[in-house]
Amino acid sequence: MGHGKQRLNVGERVTIRRAEIRRRTEWLRSPLCPRQFVTALSSRGANALECVLVRFEDYPCCGWFGTILLPSRRFFDFEIHLDSETDEPIVESWQESSNSQDLAPRKPGIGVGEGCLALEVLAESTPAAESHVPPN
């Protein structure tokens, strides 16, 4: 750490991580999200307007990689490419990753597991969803 930089406490880091998941999810549900990405999700039964985009990487040369949370509270890791000739999406990989998600509501030094944060965002954005995290 350089001089003059302040370290964030655990609560502040959790707030930032939750905001990043919310921001990705808002993008997913917005008109800015590429049609091909939404089409690829739909081909796997995922409605972009109901999902939470937990992790997302966009590599122009290679495609989209990340983790999505469905309203059913199931997590999936994905890898989606665009066909170089048709520009249509090709789902290279769609693997359930629910069992490997960090769902801990409290972790020393980290605050809250990423999967737990995603479930919180899902509960906020879909009133019918039930969060497994007890109220504070």
N, C-alpha and C positions, 0 to 999 in steps of 0.2 A: 504494500500500500504506500502510495506517495504521501507526502506531507499535505495536510489540508483536506484529505479525503476522509470521510466519515464512514465507518462500518455500519451496515444496517443490522438492526436486531432481528431476531427470528420472526417476530410478528410482522415487521416491515417486509421482509423477504417473502413471507407467505402471501401478503397482500399483493405484492408485485407478481408472484407466480400465478395467483388466482386471476389477476387482471390480464395477464398474457393469455390464459386459456379463454377468458371471456372475449378478448379482442379477436383471437383466431376464430372463435365460434360466431361472433358477429360478422366477420368477413365471410365465413362459410355460408351464412344465411343471407348475404347481401348480393346485389346484382354484380358486384365486382368479382365474385368467385367465378372462375372459368366454367362455361357450360359443360365442357368435357369432364371436368372433375365431378360436377354434380351428376352427370350421366353415369359415370363409372360407379359412384356410390349407389345410385338408384339400381344399377344392374345387380348389386349385392343386397338389395332390399333395404338400403339405408336412405331415408329421406333427409336431405341436407338441412331442412328447416327444423328438424327435431333432434339433430345430433349435436354432440360437443366435439370440437376438434382439439384433442388433447395435445398432440405434437404434430408439427407439419414442417416439411422441408420441400422447397421448390427448386429443383435443379434443371435449368433450361435444357441442358444436354441430355438429361437422363429421365426426368419425370418427377412425380410427387411421391413422397415417402412420409409416413407418420402413423399416428394412432388416433382412432375415432371411438367415441363412446355412443352407443345407440340408446334409444329410450328404454330398451329392455335391460339396461344396465350392463350390457356386454361390451367389452373392449375388443377392438380389432386393429392389428397392425396391417398396414397396406403398402403396396408399391404399385403405382399406376404410371404407365408410359403412354405417349401419344404415337400412333402409327405415323411414320414419316411421310407416307403417301396420302393418306386420307385424313390425317389430323384427328382421328377418332381414338378414344381412350381404350387402352388394353390393360386389364387388371392382371398384373403379373403375380401378385401375391395378396392374399386376404386371409390372414390367420387370426383366429381368436387368441387373445392374449390376456383374458380376464384373470386367469390364475397367477399371472406374473406382475400384476399391477400392485403398486404400493398403496394400500387402502388405509394405512394407519392414520387415525385422527390426531395422534400426538406422537411426535418423534423428537427426541433430544437433539438439539442443534439444527434440525430441519424444520420442525414445526408440524407440518402436515404432509402426508404422502401425496404424490401427484395424482394418483387415482382417486383419492379422497377429495381433492380439490375439484377434479373433473365431475365427480358425482354431485358436489355442492353446486357447481355451475348448471348441471343438468336439472337439479331440483329447482333452482332459481328460474330457469328458462322454461320449464314445463311444470306448471302447478300440480299436475297429476302425479309427477314422479315423487317418490318418497326417498328422502336421504337417510342413509344408515347412520349418519353422524348425529349424536344427541345434541339438542340445543345447548348453547353455552350458559 
